[in-house]
Amino acid sequence: MSRFTTFGNDLYTGARSIDFVGRRTLWYSIAGVLIVLTVLITVLRGGFNPGIEFRGGSEFRVSSVAEAAADPVAATAQGEEVVAELVDGSSPRVSIVGGDSVRIQTEQLTPEETLQVQAALAESFDVAPDAVSASFIGATWGADITRQALIALVVFLTLASLVLAVYFRTWKMSVAALIALAHDLVLTAGIYGVFGFEITPAAVIGFLTILGYSLYDTVVVFDKVRENTSEDGVESRRTFAQSVNLAVNQTLVRSINTSIIATLPVAAILIIGALLLGAGTLFDIALALFVGTIVGTYSSIFIAAPLYVHLRQNEPEVQKQGARTQRVLNDSGAVR
């Protein structure tokens, strides 16, 4: 623990430094390769795996199934077999929910087919007929959720851009922050596509939530950047890039600690949702938060601040500061 504290103090004082800004091409390349790979694999897999709320269809839930907890694989196969025998060409999606309930999702069925499937499921799982519930979900509901989520995303990004531009007095910080947020959203969604995780309204809510976390982490770094760069006077021994890099190093330990504190409870919820409760809203939102928090931490450290330097490196004021710093260092060397 003392070594980590010493390491953090060294980063803050500048006694030790990790060159985040100088190696920005490497960080860009890593992010670019990951995004391309996730998008490519998602396309090759046939796209995302939308939940029934987005594609529409019929859903059956069989409660109090003893086999669901004892042998979930067998219970899943049993549910698939029942539906496949009654509905030609059906490709049911079966999952265990809440530990002892089986959820079966199919394409839209007729009322007659729905009654037949309900009766067959009750008989197959040896439960009372009223233990099998059936519902129909129209794709228009999912479309409404998607539209509202997109509107919320646009409003969030617009307000965030304006606040950042006013608070930091430069639009280039807003651009860097927005690109970092786009990186988080695309990469998180890409991971969902690669592993075939189901995208549900809860997952969409999780996506929007992680944007807020990522923006907060980025603002913490940018606030330190502003503090460091505002202190650089005519006698400064740091270039603009070095001041930004120092800010990233000074906030590194805080970013890591914040991320660990944020991911631990989310990981606990994820494990509980996956192992004890099965697939469901809790699992969906926890998965989005877990993946997004990790991705957002990467972007706030390795993407946002280096990109801000990249956007300002050709400004006359920044170049003049670099020249002044070089003269100060040369004069200091001459005096010695």
PAFI-175036 format. One line per 2 residues: their letters; for each residue x, y, z of C-alpha. Coordinates in nm, 2 decimals, padded with zeros to 4 digits. Each point is the difference from the previous one (the first is absolute). Example, Ala and Ser with C-alpha at 12.3 -4.5 7.8 and 13.67 -1.06 7.14 Angstrom:
2
as> 01.23:-00.45:00.78 ~ 00.14:00.34:-00.07
# end
This chain:
336
ms> 00.00:00.00:00.00 ~ 00.29:00.24:00.09
rf> 00.16:-00.07:-00.34 ~ -00.32:00.09:-00.18
tt> -00.03:00.32:00.21 ~ 00.36:00.09:-00.09
fg> -00.06:-00.08:-00.36 ~ -00.30:00.23:00.00
nd> 00.19:00.28:00.18 ~ 00.28:-00.03:-00.26
ly> -00.25:00.03:-00.28 ~ -00.16:00.31:00.15
tg> 00.33:00.18:00.07 ~ 00.15:-00.09:-00.34
ar> 00.28:-00.21:00.16 ~ -00.13:-00.29:-00.21
si> -00.19:00.04:-00.33 ~ -00.18:-00.22:-00.25
df> 00.01:00.15:-00.34 ~ -00.37:-00.02:-00.09
vg> 00.01:00.30:-00.24 ~ 00.32:-00.09:-00.17
rr> -00.12:-00.35:-00.08 ~ -00.35:00.11:-00.12
tl> 00.05:-00.16:-00.34 ~ 00.03:-00.34:00.18
wy> -00.32:00.06:00.20 ~ -00.19:00.12:-00.31
si> 00.11:-00.31:-00.18 ~ -00.11:-00.24:00.28
ag> -00.34:00.17:00.02 ~ -00.03:00.00:-00.38
vl> 00.09:-00.37:-00.03 ~ -00.24:-00.10:00.27
iv> -00.28:00.20:-00.16 ~ 00.06:-00.15:-00.34
lt> 00.02:-00.35:00.13 ~ -00.32:00.03:00.21
vl> -00.19:00.15:-00.29 ~ 00.14:-00.26:-00.25
it> -00.08:-00.29:00.22 ~ -00.34:00.13:00.08
vl> -00.08:00.03:-00.38 ~ 00.14:-00.35:-00.06
rg> -00.22:-00.14:00.28 ~ -00.31:00.15:-00.17
gf> -00.04:00.32:00.21 ~ -00.11:00.06:00.35
np> -00.22:-00.23:00.21 ~ -00.31:00.22:00.07
gi> -00.23:-00.09:00.28 ~ -00.37:-00.08:-00.05
ef> -00.09:00.36:00.08 ~ 00.17:00.11:-00.32
rg> -00.08:-00.29:-00.23 ~ -00.35:-00.08:00.13
gs> -00.15:-00.35:00.06 ~ -00.16:-00.22:00.26
ef> 00.14:-00.08:00.34 ~ -00.08:-00.29:00.24
rv> 00.12:-00.03:00.36 ~ -00.02:-00.33:00.19
ss> 00.03:00.06:00.37 ~ 00.10:-00.24:00.28
va> 00.19:-00.24:-00.22 ~ 00.22:-00.23:00.21
ea> 00.22:-00.10:-00.30 ~ 00.09:00.37:-00.07
aa> 00.22:00.01:00.31 ~ 00.12:-00.36:00.00
dp> 00.09:-00.02:-00.36 ~ -00.05:00.32:-00.19
va> 00.15:-00.14:-00.33 ~ -00.25:-00.28:-00.01
at> -00.29:00.24:00.09 ~ 00.11:00.23:-00.28
aq> 00.01:-00.29:-00.25 ~ -00.34:-00.12:00.12
ge> -00.16:00.34:-00.06 ~ 00.15:00.02:-00.35
ev> -00.13:-00.35:-00.09 ~ -00.35:00.07:00.11
va> -00.04:00.31:-00.21 ~ 00.18:-00.15:-00.30
el> -00.24:-00.29:-00.01 ~ -00.31:00.23:00.00
vd> 00.12:00.29:-00.22 ~ 00.16:-00.09:-00.33
gs> 00.31:00.20:-00.08 ~ 00.01:00.16:00.34
sp> 00.33:00.10:00.16 ~ -00.08:00.05:00.36
rv> 00.24:00.18:00.24 ~ -00.01:-00.17:00.34
si> 00.16:00.13:00.32 ~ -00.02:-00.06:00.37
vg> -00.13:00.30:00.20 ~ -00.01:00.04:00.38
gd> 00.16:-00.34:00.06 ~ -00.32:-00.21:-00.04
sv> -00.19:00.15:-00.29 ~ 00.04:-00.08:-00.37
ri> -00.05:00.28:-00.26 ~ -00.08:-00.09:-00.36
qt> 00.00:00.27:-00.27 ~ -00.13:-00.07:-00.35
eq> -00.12:00.19:-00.30 ~ -00.36:00.12:00.01
lt> -00.24:-00.29:00.04 ~ -00.37:-00.02:-00.07
pe> -00.24:-00.03:00.29 ~ -00.05:-00.37:-00.07
et> 00.37:-00.07:-00.01 ~ 00.05:00.20:00.32
lq> -00.26:-00.22:00.19 ~ 00.16:-00.32:-00.14
vq> 00.35:00.11:00.11 ~ -00.13:00.09:00.34
aa> -00.16:-00.34:00.05 ~ 00.30:-00.19:-00.13
la> 00.24:00.19:00.22 ~ -00.21:-00.06:00.31
es> -00.01:-00.37:-00.08 ~ 00.37:-00.03:-00.09
fd> 00.12:00.18:00.31 ~ -00.26:-00.17:00.22
va> -00.15:00.33:00.14 ~ -00.35:00.13:00.03
pd> -00.14:00.17:-00.32 ~ -00.02:00.34:00.18
av> 00.37:-00.02:00.07 ~ 00.06:00.06:-00.37
sa> -00.05:00.37:-00.09 ~ -00.01:00.13:-00.36
sf> 00.04:00.35:-00.13 ~ 00.04:00.17:-00.33
ig> 00.24:00.29:-00.05 ~ -00.02:00.21:-00.31
at> 00.31:00.13:-00.18 ~ -00.15:00.35:00.00
wg> 00.06:00.02:00.38 ~ 00.37:-00.07:-00.05
ad> 00.01:00.26:-00.29 ~ -00.14:00.26:00.24
it> 00.26:-00.09:00.26 ~ 00.27:00.03:-00.26
rq> -00.12:00.34:-00.12 ~ -00.03:00.14:00.35
al> 00.35:-00.13:00.08 ~ 00.14:00.17:-00.31
ia> -00.17:00.32:00.09 ~ 00.14:-00.02:00.35
lv> 00.35:-00.07:-00.14 ~ -00.02:00.30:-00.23
vf> -00.12:00.23:00.28 ~ 00.27:-00.13:00.24
lt> 00.28:00.05:-00.25 ~ -00.12:00.35:-00.10
la> -00.03:00.12:00.36 ~ 00.33:-00.17:00.09
sl> 00.18:00.18:-00.29 ~ -00.14:00.34:00.10
vl> 00.09:-00.05:00.37 ~ 00.35:-00.11:-00.08
av> 00.05:00.28:-00.25 ~ -00.12:00.27:00.25
yf> 00.18:-00.15:00.30 ~ 00.33:-00.06:-00.16
rt> -00.03:00.30:-00.25 ~ 00.11:-00.21:-00.30
wk> -00.20:-00.20:-00.24 ~ 00.29:-00.24:-00.06
ms> -00.05:-00.16:00.34 ~ -00.36:-00.06:-00.09
va> 00.11:-00.17:-00.33 ~ 00.25:-00.22:00.18
al> -00.25:-00.10:00.27 ~ -00.27:-00.08:-00.27
ia> 00.24:-00.22:-00.20 ~ 00.09:-00.18:00.32
la> -00.37:-00.06:00.08 ~ -00.05:-00.12:-00.36
hd> 00.29:-00.24:00.05 ~ -00.17:-00.13:00.32
lv> -00.34:-00.05:-00.16 ~ 00.13:-00.17:-00.32
lt> 00.24:-00.23:00.19 ~ -00.25:-00.10:00.26
ag> -00.26:-00.07:-00.26 ~ 00.26:-00.19:-00.20
iy> 00.08:-00.22:00.29 ~ -00.37:-00.08:00.03
gv> 00.01:-00.09:-00.37 ~ 00.31:-00.22:00.02
fg> -00.12:-00.21:00.29 ~ -00.37:00.00:-00.11
fe> -00.13:00.16:00.32 ~ -00.37:00.08:-00.03
it> -00.07:00.37:-00.04 ~ -00.30:00.09:00.21
pa> -00.15:00.33:00.12 ~ 00.19:-00.05:00.33
av> 00.32:-00.03:-00.20 ~ -00.08:00.32:-00.18
ig> -00.05:00.18:00.33 ~ 00.34:-00.14:00.11
fl> 00.16:00.14:-00.32 ~ -00.13:00.35:00.08
ti> 00.11:-00.03:00.37 ~ 00.36:-00.08:-00.09
lg> 00.02:00.31:-00.22 ~ -00.07:00.20:00.31
ys> 00.27:-00.18:00.20 ~ 00.25:00.03:-00.29
ly> -00.07:00.37:-00.03 ~ 00.05:00.05:00.37
dt> 00.34:-00.17:-00.01 ~ 00.10:00.20:-00.30
vv> -00.10:00.33:00.16 ~ 00.22:-00.08:00.30
vf> 00.30:-00.04:-00.23 ~ -00.09:00.31:-00.20
dk> -00.04:00.21:00.32 ~ 00.36:-00.10:00.10
vr> 00.11:00.08:-00.35 ~ -00.14:00.35:00.02
en> 00.16:00.05:00.34 ~ 00.34:-00.10:-00.13
ts> -00.01:00.19:-00.32 ~ -00.12:00.32:00.17
ed> 00.30:-00.01:00.23 ~ 00.25:-00.01:-00.30
gv> 00.15:00.34:-00.02 ~ 00.30:00.14:-00.19
es> 00.24:-00.18:00.23 ~ -00.17:-00.34:-00.03
rr> 00.22:-00.30:-00.05 ~ -00.29:-00.20:-00.15
tf> -00.14:00.00:-00.35 ~ -00.38:-00.02:-00.05
aq> 00.02:-00.37:-00.07 ~ 00.20:-00.06:00.32
sv> -00.24:00.20:00.21 ~ -00.29:-00.21:-00.14
nl> 00.20:-00.32:00.06 ~ 00.07:00.10:00.36
av> -00.37:00.05:00.05 ~ -00.08:-00.35:-00.12
nq> 00.27:-00.14:00.23 ~ -00.13:00.20:00.29
tl> -00.36:-00.13:-00.04 ~ 00.10:-00.36:-00.10
vr> -00.02:-00.15:00.35 ~ -00.33:00.18:00.07
si> -00.14:-00.14:-00.33 ~ 00.11:-00.35:00.08
nt> -00.14:00.01:00.35 ~ -00.33:00.15:-00.12
si> -00.03:-00.27:-00.26 ~ 00.08:-00.28:00.25
ia> -00.25:00.13:00.24 ~ -00.26:00.03:-00.28
tl> 00.06:-00.34:-00.15 ~ 00.01:-00.21:00.32
pv> -00.37:00.05:00.09 ~ -00.10:-00.03:-00.36
aa> 00.20:-00.32:-00.03 ~ -00.18:-00.13:00.31
il> -00.34:00.08:-00.15 ~ 00.11:-00.16:-00.33
ii> 00.10:-00.32:00.18 ~ -00.32:-00.01:00.20
ga> -00.20:00.07:-00.31 ~ 00.18:-00.27:-00.21
ll> 00.04:-00.28:00.25 ~ -00.29:00.04:00.24
lg> -00.28:00.18:-00.19 ~ 00.09:-00.09:-00.36
ag> -00.06:00.22:-00.30 ~ -00.21:00.31:00.08
tl> -00.01:00.37:00.04 ~ 00.26:00.00:00.28
fd> 00.25:-00.20:-00.20 ~ -00.06:00.22:-00.32
ia> 00.06:00.33:00.17 ~ 00.29:-00.13:00.21
la> 00.18:-00.14:-00.30 ~ -00.03:00.33:-00.19
lf> 00.13:00.19:00.30 ~ 00.29:-00.24:00.06
vg> 00.13:00.00:-00.36 ~ -00.06:00.38:-00.05
ti> 00.18:00.10:00.32 ~ 00.31:-00.18:-00.11
vg> -00.02:00.14:-00.35 ~ -00.07:00.35:00.14
ty> 00.30:-00.01:00.23 ~ 00.22:-00.08:-00.29
ss> -00.13:00.28:-00.22 ~ 00.03:00.27:00.28
if> 00.36:-00.09:00.05 ~ 00.13:-00.11:-00.34
ia> -00.23:00.18:-00.25 ~ -00.15:00.33:00.13
ap> 00.30:00.18:00.13 ~ 00.25:-00.11:-00.28
ly> -00.26:00.09:-00.26 ~ -00.04:00.35:00.16
vh> 00.37:00.05:-00.05 ~ -00.03:-00.12:-00.36
lr> -00.27:00.25:-00.07 ~ 00.20:00.29:00.15
qn> 00.36:-00.08:-00.10 ~ 00.00:00.22:-00.31
ep> -00.14:00.31:00.18 ~ 00.24:00.30:-00.01
ev> -00.04:00.05:00.38 ~ 00.10:-00.37:00.07
qk> 00.29:00.02:-00.24 ~ 00.12:00.32:00.16
qg> -00.02:-00.16:00.34 ~ 00.21:-00.29:-00.12
ar> 00.26:00.25:-00.14 ~ 00.01:00.19:00.33
tq> 00.04:-00.32:00.20 ~ 00.29:-00.10:-00.22
rv> 00.17:00.34:00.05 ~ -00.05:-00.02:00.38
ln> 00.16:-00.34:00.00 ~ 00.29:00.12:-00.22
ds> 00.06:00.30:00.22 ~ -00.01:-00.22:00.31
ga> 00.26:-00.23:-00.16 ~ 00.22:00.30:-00.10
vr> -00.01:00.14:00.36 ~ 00.12:-00.34:00.13
# end
